[in-house]
Amino acid sequence: MFTKPLFGILFLAFVCSCKTERVVENNIKSDIEVLADDKLEGRATGTQGELLAAEHISARFKELGILPKGTDGYLQAFTFTPKTDPHAETVYIENNEKGTITGRNVIGFIDNNSETTVVIGAHYDHLGMGNEGSLYRGEEKLVHNGADDNASGVAVLLHLADQLKDENKNNNYLFIAFSGEEMGLLGSNYFVKNPTIDITKVNYMINMDMVGRLKKNKSLAIYGTGTSPIWEETIEKANSQHTFDLKTNTSGVGPSDHTSFYLQDIPVLHLFTGQHVDYHKPSDDFEKLNYEGMLQISNYIFRIISEVNTQGKIAFTKTVNESDDTPRFKVTLGVIPDYLFDGKGMRIDGISENRPAQKAGLQKGDVVIQLGEHEVTDMKTYMKALSMFENGNTTTIKVNRNGETVEAEITFFENKK
């Protein structure tokens, strides 16, 4: 039987030897509710709403103990002159007589005294009150909150920052919330040309853009898997519990900020949960997001980083730039494709109002299998077929609708985008 003093000493030693596991709070939903609030008026680059969003992200970095790594605290300002003025009725924070716009990247850093740094990015700007890029066809100006595009990616970035604070210390971590993405990857392009760290020491870059709508089938698209020889095995290993149905694409080039890093010969991964009918419309609101899905994606990215943690600086490989092979087309069908569909044909995920598809009676869920004499087997053959038509051409379109082939006559409009 222990004496009381001896028992006390042993108990104290036991308590001291037990490492208390730090709890990572899940603030994904609350971060999105702030970023996608009407008060921010759609976070267009150079507006007061963008600045308010930047202030929230900066405050969250500070709260998490993430160091500032911009040129002015957490902020890295960049100024540009748009080719056209897509926000003619928007008052910019900084707008001189030359019509320049000032955007701001928000940058935080975890310094593990490592030789290499992992960049984790997501853009936080959106379309403001609509303007260029909006698919909304109403006359009234409405706030485009961009909950999925891309408050979702920023919220996952902040959750990852919390997860990585005391883990996987073989790399430093640079977290960048980019602005200017919707206007042409402006913030990420500026950063790689004006980096706040030694860009030659960047190990790889992970980008999240529209990760808020994970569907019931758990389809998760990952682009850039060909940019390093380790990616294919790594992403499968991190998905060993088969949490996701992965749809991979080897190309390092795409319409989001990872492209800027790939063009600097940096391995990249880009995660995406798919298009939807609310894309670039006022209806992309926070109530429609899959919050459990975003937490699963954050944990999955953490597992990818953990798998690579001990591998040092990973190798970079160039990929085929698929955009170089994409046919140019002069007309539009007026549909939102389901980019995660892996069956035969091109599945329609949404239909724009007063466009050719709607006028022809096509429906969401229809799978286009033929345009005129051109068979459609996938996205690429669909785009090739579309490139064969001119404005005003009329042809027959065939779709698979719930197992039955439906034909319709369709007249093409000019593609003005």
FINU-456782 format. One line per field, with one value per residue (C-alpha): residue in three letters; x negated, y, z. Coordinates in steps of 0.1 Angstrom, whole numbers, m for minus. Each point is the difference from the previous one (the first is absolute). Example, Ala and Ser with C-alpha at 12.3 -4.5 7.8 and 13.67 -1.06 7.14 Angstrom:
residu <- [Ala_Ser]
u <- [m123_m14]
v <- [m45_34]
w <- [78_m7]
# end
This chain:
residu <- [Met_Phe_Thr_Lys_Pro_Leu_Phe_Gly_Ile_Leu_Phe_Leu_Ala_Phe_Val_Cys_Ser_Cys_Lys_Thr_Glu_Arg_Val_Val_Glu_Asn_Asn_Ile_Lys_Ser_Asp_Ile_Glu_Val_Leu_Ala_Asp_Asp_Lys_Leu_Glu_Gly_Arg_Ala_Thr_Gly_Thr_Gln_Gly_Glu_Leu_Leu_Ala_Ala_Glu_His_Ile_Ser_Ala_Arg_Phe_Lys_Glu_Leu_Gly_Ile_Leu_Pro_Lys_Gly_Thr_Asp_Gly_Tyr_Leu_Gln_Ala_Phe_Thr_Phe_Thr_Pro_Lys_Thr_Asp_Pro_His_Ala_Glu_Thr_Val_Tyr_Ile_Glu_Asn_Asn_Glu_Lys_Gly_Thr_Ile_Thr_Gly_Arg_Asn_Val_Ile_Gly_Phe_Ile_Asp_Asn_Asn_Ser_Glu_Thr_Thr_Val_Val_Ile_Gly_Ala_His_Tyr_Asp_His_Leu_Gly_Met_Gly_Asn_Glu_Gly_Ser_Leu_Tyr_Arg_Gly_Glu_Glu_Lys_Leu_Val_His_Asn_Gly_Ala_Asp_Asp_Asn_Ala_Ser_Gly_Val_Ala_Val_Leu_Leu_His_Leu_Ala_Asp_Gln_Leu_Lys_Asp_Glu_Asn_Lys_Asn_Asn_Asn_Tyr_Leu_Phe_Ile_Ala_Phe_Ser_Gly_Glu_Glu_Met_Gly_Leu_Leu_Gly_Ser_Asn_Tyr_Phe_Val_Lys_Asn_Pro_Thr_Ile_Asp_Ile_Thr_Lys_Val_Asn_Tyr_Met_Ile_Asn_Met_Asp_Met_Val_Gly_Arg_Leu_Lys_Lys_Asn_Lys_Ser_Leu_Ala_Ile_Tyr_Gly_Thr_Gly_Thr_Ser_Pro_Ile_Trp_Glu_Glu_Thr_Ile_Glu_Lys_Ala_Asn_Ser_Gln_His_Thr_Phe_Asp_Leu_Lys_Thr_Asn_Thr_Ser_Gly_Val_Gly_Pro_Ser_Asp_His_Thr_Ser_Phe_Tyr_Leu_Gln_Asp_Ile_Pro_Val_Leu_His_Leu_Phe_Thr_Gly_Gln_His_Val_Asp_Tyr_His_Lys_Pro_Ser_Asp_Asp_Phe_Glu_Lys_Leu_Asn_Tyr_Glu_Gly_Met_Leu_Gln_Ile_Ser_Asn_Tyr_Ile_Phe_Arg_Ile_Ile_Ser_Glu_Val_Asn_Thr_Gln_Gly_Lys_Ile_Ala_Phe_Thr_Lys_Thr_Val_Asn_Glu_Ser_Asp_Asp_Thr_Pro_Arg_Phe_Lys_Val_Thr_Leu_Gly_Val_Ile_Pro_Asp_Tyr_Leu_Phe_Asp_Gly_Lys_Gly_Met_Arg_Ile_Asp_Gly_Ile_Ser_Glu_Asn_Arg_Pro_Ala_Gln_Lys_Ala_Gly_Leu_Gln_Lys_Gly_Asp_Val_Val_Ile_Gln_Leu_Gly_Glu_His_Glu_Val_Thr_Asp_Met_Lys_Thr_Tyr_Met_Lys_Ala_Leu_Ser_Met_Phe_Glu_Asn_Gly_Asn_Thr_Thr_Thr_Ile_Lys_Val_Asn_Arg_Asn_Gly_Glu_Thr_Val_Glu_Ala_Glu_Ile_Thr_Phe_Phe_Glu_Asn_Lys_Lys]
u <- [0_m14_m5_18_m31_m13_34_1_m34_8_33_m16_m27_28_19_m31_m10_34_0_32_12_9_36_4_32_23_8_6_37_m5_m28_22_29_m22_m16_33_20_19_m19_m31_19_m16_m37_m9_m37_m7_32_8_15_m34_m17_25_m7_m37_3_20_m26_m29_18_5_m37_m10_25_m16_m35_m9_m28_5_m19_14_m17_22_7_22_8_m18_15_m1_12_12_20_28_3_36_17_23_11_10_25_m23_m19_m36_m20_m30_7_m21_5_m14_27_m23_14_m17_5_m14_m14_2_m31_m8_m30_m9_m38_m14_m36_2_m18_32_34_35_24_37_23_36_14_24_12_32_23_14_34_m4_m18_m21_0_34_25_29_24_23_1_m3_m35_m5_m28_m20_m12_m21_4_m14_m20_m21_8_m1_m36_m11_19_m18_m33_5_9_m31_m21_13_m7_m35_m12_m17_m2_m20_m30_m22_14_9_35_11_38_11_36_m2_19_5_6_33_m16_m27_m22_m14_m8_m18_m18_m12_m12_m22_m17_m3_m2_m3_m22_m27_22_m28_6_37_5_35_33_35_30_36_26_37_m2_33_24_m11_27_15_m22_m30_m16_m31_m20_m37_m20_m37_m7_m26_m21_m20_m7_11_35_20_m12_3_35_12_m18_15_34_m5_33_17_15_1_7_m31_1_m35_m15_m37_m2_m16_19_35_23_m12_m30_m21_m8_m22_m21_m1_m14_m29_m8_16_20_37_32_34_31_36_34_17_21_36_30_m9_m34_m7_36_14_13_m34_7_m13_32_m6_m35_m10_m19_m8_m14_m23_m13_m7_m19_m21_m9_m8_m24_m16_m6_m15_m24_m8_m8_m25_m15_m31_m7_m20_3_22_m7_18_12_15_34_19_17_34_13_m24_20_34_20_11_37_21_33_15_25_8_m6_m22_m18_m5_m38_0_22_m19_26_3_10_2_24_18_m2_19_17_m1_32_8_m28_0_2_30_18_m5_15_m31_0_m25_m12_2_m32_m9_m10_1_m1_10_m22_m26_1_m7_m17_m16_m7_m27_21_29_m22_m14_35_11_m29_15_29_5_24_35_m6_28_m6_14_m13_4_0_3_29_5_m11_20_m14_18_m5_5_m7_m24_m10_m34_m6_m33_m24_m9_m21]
v <- [0_34_27_32_21_m28_m4_38_1_m30_16_33_m17_m19_32_18_m29_2_23_19_m2_34_3_15_20_m3_36_m8_9_32_12_m5_18_30_m1_m7_26_26_27_m8_5_m28_7_15_8_36_6_6_m35_m15_21_m12_m36_5_14_m31_m24_21_m1_m38_m5_21_m18_m33_12_0_25_29_m4_26_33_19_m24_m27_20_1_27_m1_26_m6_16_m22_m5_11_14_m29_18_33_8_m12_25_m12_6_12_12_27_20_m29_m24_m23_m24_m12_m35_m18_m35_m11_m20_m19_m22_m28_0_m35_11_m24_3_m5_17_m14_26_m5_23_10_32_21_26_m5_19_28_10_m22_18_m18_m38_m2_m26_18_14_22_37_8_2_m26_m10_m30_m14_m28_m23_m30_23_4_6_m38_m2_28_m17_m33_19_15_m34_m15_28_m10_m37_7_22_m27_m28_m11_22_m10_28_36_10_31_6_24_13_14_29_8_m36_7_26_m23_m16_35_m5_m33_12_31_m21_m24_30_19_m28_8_m32_m16_m16_m24_m16_m7_m37_m2_19_m12_20_m2_17_m9_m29_7_m22_m35_m22_m32_m21_16_10_21_13_4_18_1_m37_m1_29_m23_m37_m6_15_m30_m24_27_11_m37_m8_30_m13_m35_1_8_31_15_m12_17_14_9_22_1_36_27_27_10_30_6_12_m32_7_30_m23_m28_24_6_m37_m7_m32_7_m16_17_m13_6_m15_9_25_8_21_28_5_38_8_18_m33_m14_5_m17_m19_m23_m12_m34_9_m36_m5_30_m14_m33_18_19_m32_m17_28_m3_m37_8_25_m26_m26_24_14_m21_m1_32_22_m19_m3_22_m13_19_m11_4_34_m13_36_1_m29_14_9_36_4_30_m12_m10_m26_19_m29_m7_m33_m26_m1_m30_m22_m30_m18_2_35_34_3_33_13_32_20_38_19_11_m19_m27_m30_14_10_m36_m15_m15_m8_m3_m35_m6_m15_14_m29_16_35_m1_m27_1_m26_12_m24_24_36_3_m15_23_31_m12_m6_35_16_m12_23_37_26_m7_m36_m24_m38_m30_m8_m34_m5_m30_8_m27_m27_12_18_34_21_38_27_26_34_14_34_19_m7_34_m10]
w <- [0_m11_26_m8_m8_m24_m17_m5_m16_m23_m10_m8_m21_m19_m7_m12_m24_m17_m31_m3_m36_m13_m12_m35_m1_m30_m10_m36_1_20_m23_m31_16_5_m35_m18_19_m20_19_m20_m33_m18_8_m35_m3_11_18_37_1_m10_27_27_m11_1_35_11_m14_16_33_m2_m8_30_22_m11_7_m38_m7_m25_m32_m23_m9_25_29_m15_m32_m33_m22_m38_m24_m36_m28_m12_m38_4_30_11_31_m15_28_28_21_5_32_m20_m35_m16_m32_m21_12_19_26_31_13_30_6_36_11_31_9_23_4_9_m9_m30_m33_m19_1_m10_m14_8_m20_m7_m15_20_m26_m19_m24_22_m13_m31_m27_m25_5_16_m14_15_m26_21_m4_38_14_27_23_m12_33_m14_30_m20_m23_20_36_3_m10_24_29_m7_m3_35_15_m15_15_34_m7_m11_28_20_m26_m30_8_m29_m20_6_m10_m19_m1_m27_m5_m35_m14_m37_m10_m17_m21_m13_28_7_37_m4_m31_19_29_m20_m16_33_26_37_4_m21_m27_m9_34_m6_1_m14_m1_9_m12_10_m22_4_25_17_m19_5_m14_14_m23_16_m33_5_m29_4_m28_m4_9_m28_14_22_m3_37_m3_m13_27_27_m7_m1_32_18_m12_13_19_m34_14_m36_m35_m15_m35_m10_m28_m6_m14_21_m20_8_7_36_20_0_m37_10_21_m25_m25_24_m1_34_5_6_10_m4_17_m13_9_m33_m18_9_m11_25_m15_m5_10_30_13_9_37_32_8_m30_10_13_32_10_m35_4_33_m17_m28_25_18_m33_m10_34_m6_m34_16_27_m26_m17_32_2_m38_m2_m31_m24_m38_m25_m34_m29_m12_m33_0_m8_m7_m30_m15_8_m32_m3_m5_m11_14_34_10_32_24_31_m6_27_0_24_m22_m11_m22_m38_m12_16_29_5_36_m6_m28_m5_m6_m35_m16_m27_23_19_m32_m14_32_14_37_29_1_m38_m15_m34_m22_m35_m15_m37_m15_27_28_35_23_25_8_m27_m28_11_m4_m33_m13_12_m18_m33_1_m8_15_m13_m11_8_6_18_35_16_37_23_24_27_m24_m30_m30_m5_m32_m2_m25_12_m14_13_14_m3_29_13_29]
# end
